[in-house]
Amino acid sequence: MRLLVRDRVLGIGDDYWIEDDQGRKVFLVDGKAMRLRETFELKDMRGRVLVDIHAKMLSLRDTMVIEREGEPLAKVKRKRLSLLRNHYRVELVDGTELDVSGKILDREFAIEYDGELLADVSRRWFSVRETYGLQIVREDADPALLLAVAVCVIRLAEKEREGHGDDD
């Protein structure tokens, strides 16, 4: 499965559609306005919320939380003690950990579980600069979760760049 994401800086109140490789709208990222913290909902075509994404309040390190039906599903944060600056860890509630690494701000990174590629995020498939793709490699993978992970790591990397003023 390959998804097409129109790249833009996410902010509170931002909404955008994610399409499949045939140009059909598949998911809506709904940025919730009027909230104290950054909150995004990933919805299907019928408007059903698949996952809720929000910044964790009162955290020492920037962390984003992914919830499904009001229950925690995963936490996303930059991996500590990593030599790679663009290395993030996804801790699922069942104890599973996913690794995300690559050039996050360039939209060139991989999402892996135990060394196995689950999804690849890349701009190289598209001629339009403001577009990147999420190619889900495993058929049994959860597309909503992997898309939420991609949104989280991109937002965390952008917040870190904004806060530190470096170019990555």
QUIZI-V934672 format. One record per run of one state. SS is the DSSP state (h for helix, s for strand, l for the rest). FROM is the first residue (numbers start at 1). TO is the last residue. If there is no record, write none. Layout:
# QUIZI-V934672
ss=SS from=FROM to=TO
ss=SS from=FROM to=TO
This chain:
# QUIZI-V934672
ss=l from=1 to=1
ss=s from=2 to=6
ss=l from=7 to=14
ss=s from=15 to=20
ss=l from=21 to=24
ss=s from=25 to=31
ss=l from=32 to=38
ss=s from=39 to=43
ss=l from=44 to=48
ss=s from=49 to=55
ss=l from=56 to=62
ss=s from=63 to=68
ss=l from=69 to=70
ss=s from=71 to=78
ss=l from=79 to=86
ss=s from=87 to=92
ss=l from=93 to=96
ss=s from=97 to=103
ss=h from=104 to=106
ss=l from=107 to=107
ss=s from=108 to=113
ss=l from=114 to=115
ss=s from=116 to=122
ss=l from=123 to=130
ss=s from=131 to=136
ss=l from=137 to=142
ss=h from=143 to=164
ss=l from=165 to=168
